[in-house]
Amino acid sequence: MKSNAKLLWSALLAATLGVGLAACDKKGPVEQAGEEVDEAIDTMKRGGDESTSNKADDAVDEAREGAEDTADELRNN
C-alpha cells in the first residue's frame, strides 16, 4: 500500500510540474517588463556592458516573437 501511495504522489508531482512548466511558456507583459528591469539593473551594475546571458535572452525573445508573428500571419491567410 505504501508503494502505491508513493507512486500516486510521484505522478501527482510530475503532473503538477508539467502543468506549471507549460504555463510558463508564454510571458505576459508584466513578466516581460520585470525581466527588462532586471536586465537594466544588471547592465548598470556592470558599468553599461550587457552580459552575454542578457544578450542571449534578448535573442531568444526576439526569435520567439518573430515565430509567433509568422504563425499569426499564416493563420490569418
Secondary structure, 3 states (H helix, E strand, C coil): CHHHHHHHHHHHHHHHHHHHHHHCCCCCHHHHHHHHHHHHHHHHHCCCCCCHHHHHHHHHHHHHHHHHHHHHHHHHC
